[in-house]
Amino acid sequence: ADKFNTISDASVSNAPRFSAPQVDDKVATVPGQVTAFDHWSAPCEGIFGFTGSIAGIDVYSGHFRLFHVVSKAACPQVVRRYYLLARKDGVDIKPGSILYSDNEPIFRSFQLAQVADENDVVQEWSNQYEPWGNGHIESVFRYVPYEMRKIHNPAVTGAPEEMLPCTALYVESLINATRMRDNVSCRTKWCGERVNLSDMHTLYCRALARKPTPWRDGKLDVQQIDGVYCGKLITV
């Protein structure tokens, strides 16, 4: 789609164009000042029963995290873990920072309000039926599946769809390390960490794992196991 063939209310009705009003929302100037969350339903049930992911993105740096869930009910636990990992990264989220989401019941629940109070953050919501109001997190659900499709291409790895939880976290690490904002990676802008990809292996490539000595059936037993590298399954 481009400006010549995109269908919109304005193009169909031939309505006059007006300049967009200035945004009144608070502009993030430091990491953690505005964090957006949303849920993404997977196209199939992933390994170990995961049906989708809840993602959180720091609006200032563009750094995001994915958390695989079996149901949306895990939202409060996911948000609590997001802020815990932020502290692990050394990010100081100031009291009064914003937890932004849409109007789904899971994001307006009493349990999530408790999590917001625990972390001294304030909840704000986008307008109903206007997903573009939470555009920062919606962008994550656009470019993450795009990269995942390339990895699952039969001509590349041929990995089955149910392995998508592993693929998603691999793509999360890759994008945070390589996507640039203000000439630095999102990861660096988020916590100041210098990105090192030297220990990042190709996903779903052949992997040889050392067989622990207690598992061997004598000195003549095989010392390594032939397998496939599947990355990680949980956010750490």
C-alpha positions in Angstrom: 0.0 0.0 0.0 1.1 3.6 -0.7 -0.5 7.0 -0.7 -2.0 6.3 -4.1 -3.9 3.1 -3.4 -4.6 3.1 0.4 -8.3 3.1 1.2 -9.3 5.4 4.1 -12.3 7.4 5.1 -10.7 10.5 3.7 -9.9 9.0 0.3 -13.4 7.4 -0.1 -15.4 10.5 1.0 -13.0 12.9 -0.7 -13.0 14.9 2.5 -10.8 18.0 2.9 -7.4 17.5 4.7 -6.6 19.3 7.9 -3.4 19.5 9.9 -3.2 17.1 12.8 -3.6 18.7 16.2 -0.6 18.8 18.5 -0.5 15.7 20.7 -1.2 16.4 24.4 0.2 13.0 25.6 3.4 13.1 27.7 6.5 12.5 25.6 8.9 10.1 27.2 12.4 11.5 27.9 13.9 8.8 30.0 13.6 5.0 30.1 10.6 3.7 31.9 8.7 6.9 31.8 6.0 5.4 29.5 5.6 1.7 29.1 2.9 0.2 26.8 1.5 -3.3 27.0 -0.8 -5.5 24.9 -1.6 -9.1 24.1 -1.0 -10.9 20.8 -2.9 -14.1 19.9 -0.7 -16.6 18.2 -1.8 -18.2 14.9 -1.6 -21.7 16.5 -0.9 -23.3 19.9 2.8 -23.2 20.6 4.9 -25.7 22.4 3.8 -26.3 26.0 0.4 -24.9 25.3 1.3 -21.2 24.8 -1.5 -19.5 22.9 0.0 -16.0 22.6 2.3 -13.4 24.1 1.9 -10.2 26.2 4.5 -7.6 25.3 5.7 -4.5 27.0 7.7 -1.8 25.2 9.5 1.2 26.6 8.3 4.1 24.5 11.5 6.1 25.0 14.0 3.5 23.9 11.9 1.1 21.8 13.2 -1.8 23.9 10.6 -4.5 24.4 10.0 -7.8 26.0 7.8 -10.7 25.1 6.1 -13.0 27.7 4.5 -16.2 26.5 1.1 -17.0 28.1 -1.5 -19.7 28.1 -4.3 -17.2 28.7 -4.7 -13.4 29.0 -5.4 -13.9 32.7 -1.6 -14.0 33.3 -1.4 -10.2 32.5 -0.9 -9.0 36.1 1.9 -11.5 36.6 3.5 -10.6 33.3 3.5 -6.8 34.1 4.9 -7.5 37.6 7.8 -9.5 36.0 8.4 -6.8 33.4 9.1 -4.3 36.1 11.2 -6.8 38.0 13.4 -7.4 34.9 13.6 -3.6 34.4 15.2 -3.3 37.9 17.5 -6.2 37.0 18.7 -4.2 34.0 19.4 -1.2 36.3 16.6 1.0 34.9 15.2 3.4 37.5 11.5 3.8 36.8 10.4 6.9 38.6 7.2 7.1 40.7 4.3 8.5 38.6 5.5 6.9 35.4 2.8 5.6 33.0 1.6 2.1 32.3 -0.2 2.4 29.0 -2.6 -0.1 27.4 -5.9 -0.4 25.6 -9.3 -0.9 27.3 -9.4 -4.7 27.4 -10.8 -6.1 30.7 -7.5 -7.7 31.5 -5.8 -4.2 31.5 -8.6 -2.7 33.6 -8.6 -5.4 36.2 -8.2 -4.8 40.0 -5.2 -7.2 39.9 -3.3 -5.1 37.4 -4.2 -2.0 39.3 -2.5 -3.6 42.4 0.6 -4.3 40.3 0.7 -0.6 39.2 0.4 0.5 42.8 3.3 -1.9 43.8 5.5 -0.2 41.2 4.3 3.4 41.8 3.1 3.8 38.3 -0.1 5.3 36.9 -2.4 3.5 34.4 -3.6 5.2 31.3 -5.7 3.7 28.4 -6.2 4.4 24.8 -9.7 5.0 23.3 -11.9 2.0 22.8 -11.8 0.5 19.3 -8.8 2.6 18.3 -5.8 0.3 18.4 -3.6 3.0 16.7 -3.9 4.9 20.0 -1.5 2.3 21.4 0.7 2.3 18.3 4.0 1.7 20.1 3.1 -1.8 21.1 1.1 -2.5 18.0 4.4 -1.9 16.0 6.0 -4.8 18.0 3.2 -7.1 16.7 4.0 -6.0 13.2 7.8 -6.4 12.9 8.2 -9.4 15.2 5.9 -11.8 13.2 7.6 -10.4 10.0 11.0 -11.7 11.2 9.5 -14.9 12.6 8.0 -15.7 9.2 11.4 -15.5 7.6 12.9 -17.9 10.1 10.0 -20.5 9.7 10.2 -20.3 5.9 10.7 -23.9 4.7 13.6 -22.8 2.5 15.4 -21.5 5.6 14.7 -23.8 8.6 11.5 -25.6 8.0 10.7 -25.3 11.8 7.1 -26.3 12.7 4.7 -23.5 13.7 4.4 -24.8 17.3 8.0 -23.7 17.9 7.0 -20.0 17.5 7.5 -19.3 21.2 11.2 -20.0 20.8 11.4 -18.0 17.5 9.7 -15.0 19.1 12.2 -14.7 21.9 15.1 -15.1 19.5 13.7 -12.3 17.4 13.2 -10.2 20.5 16.9 -10.4 21.3 17.9 -9.8 17.7 15.7 -6.7 17.2 16.6 -5.1 20.6 20.2 -5.5 19.7 20.1 -4.3 16.1 17.2 -1.9 15.8 18.6 1.6 16.1 17.3 4.7 17.8 19.3 7.9 18.0 22.3 6.0 16.5 22.4 3.4 19.3 20.6 0.1 19.7 17.3 -0.1 21.6 19.0 -2.2 24.2 21.8 0.3 24.8 19.3 3.2 24.9 17.2 1.2 27.4 19.9 0.3 30.0 23.2 1.4 28.7 24.4 -2.2 28.0 26.8 -2.6 25.1 25.3 -5.2 22.8 27.4 -8.3 22.1 26.1 -10.8 19.5 29.1 -13.1 19.5 27.4 -15.8 21.6 24.2 -15.7 19.6 23.8 -18.9 17.6 21.7 -19.6 14.5 18.2 -20.7 15.5 17.3 -24.3 14.6 20.7 -25.2 13.5 22.4 -28.5 14.3 23.6 -28.6 17.9 25.9 -31.0 19.7 25.4 -31.3 23.5 27.8 -32.9 25.8 26.4 -36.0 27.5 26.9 -35.8 31.3 29.2 -38.5 32.6 26.6 -40.0 35.0 24.3 -40.5 32.0 26.9 -42.5 30.0 26.8 -46.3 29.9 30.5 -46.9 30.4 33.6 -45.4 28.7 32.6 -46.6 25.2 29.2 -44.8 25.3 28.7 -41.7 23.2 30.0 -38.5 24.8 27.7 -36.1 22.9 24.1 -35.9 21.8 23.1 -34.7 18.3 20.2 -32.2 18.4 18.7 -28.9 17.3 19.4 -25.5 18.9 16.0 -24.0 19.9 17.1 -20.9 21.7 15.1 -20.0 24.9 11.5 -20.4 25.9 11.2 -17.9 28.7 12.2 -14.2 29.0 15.2 -13.7 31.3 
